[in-house]
């Protein structure tokens, strides 16, 4: 059983570009370890040419033209983390952060106690290591097979994905967490990553 487990984990690491553990102790670790050379900047887009932005600590989707897309408030840093938990084979662990026009940096986080999402001010650099298997700011970035689209699954609420939802004002489309049944792809969770 151990040999099969090692082979499975090695293949998973090769496909996801993850760390191959050097000992069985590493295999049991479910910590998240920062990938120092795997951080990239992208704009997160949904249908109708709307891009995710941070606006006064609120995460929402706004229509943007080419010139407006040059602003920092829609350029998300996607920092990858290694995770040795084989049960989380779908996706790459990431933390999303963005800088507002007032130069404050925020992390995308699950809100405590509800299905909301918040822009949490980042007072210090992203952590090098997170010593738990679930974290408010860690999401698993999953590619939709056969497409160049993604969805982001919460590590804290394991059946929930980042999603978009219309607000009371027709112009307001906000970022929320949506519970999605296993093996179902909800179109409101599908996002594109665009070059900045």
C-alpha positions as CSV (number, residue, x, y, z in Angstrom):
1,X,0.0,0.0,0.0
2,X,2.8,2.4,0.8
3,X,4.5,1.9,-2.6
4,X,1.2,2.6,-4.4
5,X,0.7,5.7,-2.2
6,X,4.2,7.0,-3.1
7,X,3.7,6.4,-6.9
8,X,0.3,8.2,-6.7
9,X,1.8,11.1,-4.8
10,X,4.8,11.4,-7.2
11,X,2.5,11.5,-10.2
12,X,0.3,14.1,-8.6
13,X,3.3,16.2,-7.7
14,X,4.6,15.9,-11.3
15,X,1.3,17.0,-12.8
16,X,0.7,19.9,-10.4
17,X,4.3,21.0,-10.2
18,X,4.4,20.3,-6.5
19,X,7.1,19.3,-4.1
20,X,7.9,15.6,-4.0
21,X,8.3,14.7,-0.3
22,X,11.6,13.2,0.8
23,X,10.3,11.1,3.7
24,X,7.1,9.5,4.9
25,X,6.8,12.2,7.5
26,X,6.4,14.8,4.7
27,X,3.5,12.7,3.3
28,X,1.5,13.0,6.5
29,X,1.9,16.8,6.6
30,X,-1.1,18.9,5.6
31,X,0.6,22.2,6.1
32,X,0.8,24.8,3.3
33,X,4.3,25.9,2.3
34,X,4.8,29.0,0.2
35,X,6.3,28.4,-3.3
36,X,8.7,31.3,-3.4
37,X,9.1,31.3,-7.2
38,X,5.4,30.6,-8.0
39,X,3.6,33.9,-7.7
40,X,1.9,35.5,-10.7
41,X,-0.3,38.5,-11.4
42,X,-3.6,38.1,-13.3
43,X,-6.9,39.8,-13.7
44,X,-9.9,37.7,-12.7
45,X,-12.7,38.0,-15.3
46,X,-16.3,36.8,-15.5
47,X,-18.8,37.1,-18.3
48,X,-19.8,40.5,-19.7
49,X,-16.3,42.0,-19.5
50,X,-16.4,42.3,-15.7
51,X,-13.3,42.1,-13.7
52,X,-12.8,41.5,-9.9
53,X,-11.7,44.6,-8.1
54,X,-11.3,45.7,-4.5
55,X,-13.3,48.8,-3.7
56,X,-13.2,50.2,-0.2
57,X,-12.6,46.7,1.3
58,X,-15.4,45.2,-0.8
59,X,-14.7,42.6,-3.6
60,X,-16.9,43.1,-6.6
61,X,-17.0,42.7,-10.3
62,X,-16.9,45.9,-12.5
63,X,-16.9,46.5,-16.2
64,X,-13.5,47.7,-17.2
65,X,-12.0,48.9,-20.5
66,X,-8.4,48.3,-21.5
67,X,-7.2,51.6,-19.9
68,X,-9.1,50.9,-16.6
69,X,-7.5,47.4,-16.4
70,X,-4.1,49.1,-15.9
71,X,-5.2,50.0,-12.3
72,X,-3.7,48.0,-9.4
73,X,-7.2,47.3,-7.9
74,X,-7.9,44.6,-10.4
75,X,-4.4,43.0,-10.6
76,X,-4.5,40.0,-8.3
77,X,-1.3,38.4,-7.0
78,X,-1.8,34.6,-7.1
79,X,0.7,33.0,-4.7
80,X,1.0,29.3,-4.9
81,X,1.5,27.0,-1.9
82,X,2.6,23.4,-1.7
83,X,0.3,21.0,0.0
84,X,1.1,17.4,0.7
85,X,-2.4,16.2,1.5
86,X,-3.2,13.6,-1.2
87,X,-7.0,13.9,-0.6
88,X,-6.8,17.5,-2.0
89,X,-5.5,16.4,-5.4
90,X,-7.9,18.7,-7.3
91,X,-6.2,22.1,-7.8
92,X,-3.3,24.1,-6.6
93,X,-3.4,25.8,-3.2
94,X,-3.3,29.6,-3.6
95,X,-3.8,32.9,-1.8
96,X,-5.2,35.8,-3.7
97,X,-4.1,39.3,-2.8
98,X,-4.7,42.8,-4.4
99,X,-3.6,46.4,-3.8
100,X,-6.2,49.1,-3.6
101,X,-5.9,52.6,-5.0
102,X,-4.9,53.9,-1.6
103,X,-2.0,51.3,-1.6
104,X,-3.4,49.0,1.0
105,X,-2.9,45.3,0.2
106,X,-5.8,42.9,0.9
107,X,-6.2,39.1,0.9
108,X,-9.4,37.4,-0.3
109,X,-10.8,35.6,2.7
110,X,-13.8,33.6,3.9
111,X,-15.8,35.6,6.4
112,X,-16.3,34.0,9.8
113,X,-19.8,32.6,10.4
114,X,-21.4,33.0,7.0
115,X,-20.9,32.3,3.3
116,X,-19.4,35.7,2.7
117,X,-16.1,36.8,1.3
118,X,-14.1,39.7,2.6
119,X,-11.0,41.8,1.6
120,X,-8.9,41.4,4.7
121,X,-6.1,44.0,5.1
122,X,-2.7,42.4,4.9
123,X,-0.5,43.9,7.6
124,X,2.6,41.8,6.9
125,X,3.9,39.7,4.0
126,X,2.0,36.5,3.1
127,X,3.0,33.6,5.5
128,X,5.8,31.2,4.4
129,X,4.0,28.4,6.1
130,X,0.5,27.8,7.3
131,X,0.4,25.0,9.9
132,X,-3.1,23.6,9.3
133,X,-5.1,22.0,6.5
134,X,-7.8,24.7,6.4
135,X,-7.3,28.4,6.2
136,X,-9.6,31.4,5.5
137,X,-7.4,32.7,2.7
138,X,-6.3,29.4,1.0
139,X,-8.3,28.4,-2.0
140,X,-7.7,25.5,-4.4
141,X,-7.4,26.8,-8.0
142,X,-9.0,24.1,-10.2
143,X,-8.9,24.2,-14.0
144,X,-12.2,23.3,-15.8
145,X,-11.2,20.3,-18.0
146,X,-11.0,21.2,-21.7
147,X,-11.1,25.0,-21.1
148,X,-8.8,27.8,-20.0
149,X,-11.2,28.7,-17.2
150,X,-10.8,28.2,-13.5
151,X,-12.7,28.0,-10.2
152,X,-11.5,28.5,-6.7
153,X,-12.5,26.1,-3.9
154,X,-12.3,27.1,-0.3
155,X,-9.9,25.1,1.9
156,X,-12.0,26.3,5.0
157,X,-15.4,25.4,3.6
158,X,-14.6,22.4,1.5
159,X,-17.8,22.3,-0.6
160,X,-17.8,26.1,-1.3
161,X,-16.4,28.0,-4.3
162,X,-15.7,31.7,-5.0
163,X,-18.7,32.8,-7.1
164,X,-20.4,35.9,-8.4
165,X,-23.8,37.0,-7.4
166,X,-26.0,40.0,-8.5
167,X,-26.7,42.5,-5.7
168,X,-29.9,44.6,-5.2
169,X,-28.4,47.2,-7.7
170,X,-28.2,45.7,-11.2
171,X,-24.7,47.2,-11.6
172,X,-23.4,45.5,-8.4
173,X,-22.1,42.0,-8.8
174,X,-20.3,40.8,-5.7
175,X,-17.8,38.0,-4.9
176,X,-19.4,35.4,-2.6
177,X,-18.9,31.8,-1.5
178,X,-21.4,29.4,-3.0
179,X,-21.9,25.8,-1.9
180,X,-21.7,23.5,-4.9
181,X,-22.5,19.8,-4.9
182,X,-19.6,17.5,-5.7
183,X,-19.0,16.9,-9.5
184,X,-21.3,19.9,-10.4
185,X,-19.8,22.9,-12.2
186,X,-21.9,26.0,-11.4
187,X,-21.4,28.6,-14.2
188,X,-21.4,31.3,-11.5
189,X,-18.1,29.9,-10.2
190,X,-16.3,29.9,-13.5
191,X,-13.7,32.6,-14.0
192,X,-10.9,33.5,-16.5
193,X,-7.4,34.6,-15.6
194,X,-6.3,37.4,-18.0
195,X,-2.8,38.7,-18.4
196,X,-2.2,42.1,-16.9
